């Protein structure tokens, strides 16, 4: 499955005012978003750790017990993320974001972990790959190798 960023905001259920096309200012019209330069980009992958972000990855700002992914959105942007999925705006204001080079879109969602799960489910449901479950107490490795 190769969704565009515009299709991803639809899968995530983002309303236009939950899309920050320049990382800071809310959008007003979903139709206008479809024609933004970033809307046709196809993300390469998805990351929750900014240290692992590669160019064209999505970055999901997950909150943990000790760290908050929102604090690392800038690092993800510098690493080449094509969009950030966050629960709140990760960049303070337009001027500071522009100076720092954070002009990537931010998609605001109620829960970033749920958004990641929704995107994964969409990917799984549209994949032509077959899923096989191998269970039991003996012979699993042999069956796995035969199936491969």
Residue pairs with C-beta under 8 A, 6 or more apart in sequence:
1 122
1 123
1 126
1 127
2 42
3 11
3 42
3 43
3 122
4 39
4 40
4 41
4 42
5 38
5 39
5 40
5 41
5 42
5 43
5 82
5 83
5 105
6 33
6 34
6 36
6 39
6 40
8 43
8 58
8 83
8 107
8 119
9 19
9 33
9 107
11 118
11 119
11 122
12 85
12 107
12 109
12 115
12 118
12 119
13 109
13 118
14 107
14 108
14 109
15 30
16 26
16 27
16 28
16 29
16 30
16 33
17 26
17 27
17 28
18 26
18 107
18 108
18 109
19 26
19 27
19 33
19 105
19 106
19 107
19 108
20 26
20 27
20 89
20 105
20 106
20 107
20 108
21 27
21 33
21 36
21 38
21 105
22 94
22 97
22 98
22 103
22 105
23 77
23 84
23 89
23 90
23 91
23 94
23 97
23 102
23 103
23 104
23 105
23 106
24 89
24 91
24 93
24 94
24 97
24 106
25 94
27 33
33 39
36 105
38 82
38 83
38 104
38 105
41 56
41 82
41 83
42 56
43 56
43 57
43 58
43 82
43 83
44 54
44 55
44 56
44 57
45 54
45 56
45 57
45 58
46 57
46 58
46 59
46 60
46 116
46 119
47 53
47 54
47 57
47 58
47 59
47 60
47 76
47 81
48 59
48 60
48 62
48 69
48 116
50 59
50 69
50 72
50 73
50 75
50 76
50 79
51 75
53 59
53 75
53 76
53 79
53 80
53 81
54 79
54 80
55 79
55 80
55 82
56 80
56 81
56 82
57 76
57 79
57 80
57 81
57 82
58 81
58 82
58 83
58 84
58 85
58 119
59 69
59 72
59 73
59 76
59 77
59 81
59 83
59 84
59 85
60 69
60 85
60 112
60 113
60 115
60 116
61 68
61 69
61 70
61 72
61 73
61 84
61 85
61 86
61 87
61 90
61 112
62 69
62 112
62 113
62 116
63 69
63 70
63 87
63 112
69 86
69 112
70 86
70 87
70 88
70 90
71 90
73 84
73 86
73 90
73 91
73 102
73 106
74 90
74 91
74 100
74 102
76 84
77 84
77 100
77 101
77 102
77 104
78 101
81 104
82 104
83 104
83 105
83 106
83 107
84 90
84 104
84 105
84 106
84 107
85 106
85 107
85 109
85 112
85 115
85 116
86 106
86 107
86 108
86 109
86 112
87 108
87 109
87 110
87 111
87 112
88 108
89 106
89 108
90 106
91 97
91 100
91 102
91 106
97 103
107 115
109 115
132 147
134 140
134 143
134 144
134 147
